[in-house]
Amino acid sequence: MEGLRPKAPVTGDAKIDEIRPAMINPVIAKALRTEAAATAQPIKMVKAIRVHQFGGPQVLKWEDVELGEPREGEIRIKNKAIGLNFIDIYFRKGVYKAATMPFTPGW
């Protein structure tokens, strides 16, 4: 099994981030990539209105965002319709400071 050995010696104290890809045999590297791809969970994406800069309605962007997993004490619900408050217009215009940019109105 000569072809399955690392190209350079790896000590037991080596951390995974210290092992450069060039040190791993290409056959093993391909097998690892294939296994990782087969077991990887697809990233769930949803559509959301996002604001990347302050301004009028033209700064609202309809884009894909990653749907994160609910944290402890949270649940996920499916919305059929939503409403926005007038305060969201103030955030969009920059009258009130948003916590982060970009942001999702109503969040």
PLY file of the C-alpha trace (Angstrom):
ply
format ascii 1.0
element vertex 107
property float x
property float y
property float z
element edge 106
property int vertex1
property int vertex2
end_header
0.00 0.00 0.00
2.84 2.32 -0.86
0.51 4.67 -2.74
-1.63 5.36 0.33
1.12 6.77 2.55
1.61 10.52 3.06
4.31 12.03 0.86
5.99 13.57 3.92
6.18 12.22 7.45
3.43 13.38 9.77
4.08 13.17 13.50
1.43 12.31 16.03
1.60 15.86 17.36
0.75 17.47 14.00
-2.47 19.43 13.94
-4.79 18.98 10.98
-4.30 22.57 9.83
-0.52 22.01 9.82
-0.80 19.17 7.29
-0.56 20.80 3.90
-2.63 19.30 1.06
0.62 18.51 -0.81
1.60 16.16 2.03
-1.40 13.89 1.41
-1.40 11.34 -1.37
-3.69 12.44 -4.25
-5.65 9.16 -4.06
-6.45 9.76 -0.39
-7.23 13.43 -1.00
-9.72 12.52 -3.74
-11.38 9.92 -1.51
-11.69 12.45 1.31
-13.21 15.07 -1.01
-15.67 12.52 -2.42
-16.72 11.39 1.06
-17.09 14.98 2.28
-19.22 15.88 -0.74
-21.44 12.82 -0.22
-22.05 13.55 3.46
-22.31 17.35 3.25
-25.71 18.81 4.04
-27.01 21.18 1.37
-27.21 24.78 2.48
-30.85 25.83 2.72
-31.47 29.14 0.99
-34.50 31.42 1.16
-35.42 34.72 -0.49
-35.33 37.90 1.59
-35.47 41.65 1.13
-32.08 43.06 2.17
-30.83 46.63 2.60
-27.12 47.18 1.84
-27.15 51.00 1.94
-29.45 53.74 3.16
-31.93 55.33 0.77
-35.33 55.05 -0.81
-37.21 51.97 -1.96
-34.63 51.43 -4.73
-32.08 50.18 -2.15
-34.28 47.17 -1.30
-32.73 44.04 -2.85
-34.50 40.68 -3.32
-31.79 38.08 -2.77
-30.95 34.58 -1.58
-29.87 34.26 2.05
-28.83 31.22 4.03
-31.51 29.78 6.28
-29.78 29.13 9.59
-30.81 26.54 12.12
-32.94 27.71 15.06
-30.89 28.30 18.19
-31.77 27.05 21.65
-35.15 28.41 22.71
-36.14 29.28 19.11
-38.43 27.61 16.59
-38.83 28.00 12.83
-42.21 28.97 11.42
-43.30 29.33 7.81
-44.77 32.72 6.91
-47.50 32.98 4.30
-47.70 36.77 4.56
-45.90 39.44 6.54
-46.27 43.08 7.38
-43.74 45.83 7.91
-43.90 48.63 10.40
-43.27 52.25 9.48
-40.15 52.08 11.67
-38.57 49.89 8.96
-38.69 52.90 6.62
-36.69 54.89 9.17
-34.09 52.13 9.30
-33.95 51.93 5.50
-33.47 55.71 5.22
-30.83 55.75 7.97
-32.88 57.91 10.36
-32.39 55.14 12.94
-29.18 53.15 12.97
-29.47 49.51 11.96
-27.45 47.06 14.07
-25.63 45.69 11.01
-25.39 46.22 7.29
-26.85 44.58 5.32
-30.05 44.08 7.28
-33.46 42.56 6.70
-36.37 44.94 7.43
-38.76 43.64 10.04
-36.18 41.37 11.62
0 1
1 2
2 3
3 4
4 5
5 6
6 7
7 8
8 9
9 10
10 11
11 12
12 13
13 14
14 15
15 16
16 17
17 18
18 19
19 20
20 21
21 22
22 23
23 24
24 25
25 26
26 27
27 28
28 29
29 30
30 31
31 32
32 33
33 34
34 35
35 36
36 37
37 38
38 39
39 40
40 41
41 42
42 43
43 44
44 45
45 46
46 47
47 48
48 49
49 50
50 51
51 52
52 53
53 54
54 55
55 56
56 57
57 58
58 59
59 60
60 61
61 62
62 63
63 64
64 65
65 66
66 67
67 68
68 69
69 70
70 71
71 72
72 73
73 74
74 75
75 76
76 77
77 78
78 79
79 80
80 81
81 82
82 83
83 84
84 85
85 86
86 87
87 88
88 89
89 90
90 91
91 92
92 93
93 94
94 95
95 96
96 97
97 98
98 99
99 100
100 101
101 102
102 103
103 104
104 105
105 106
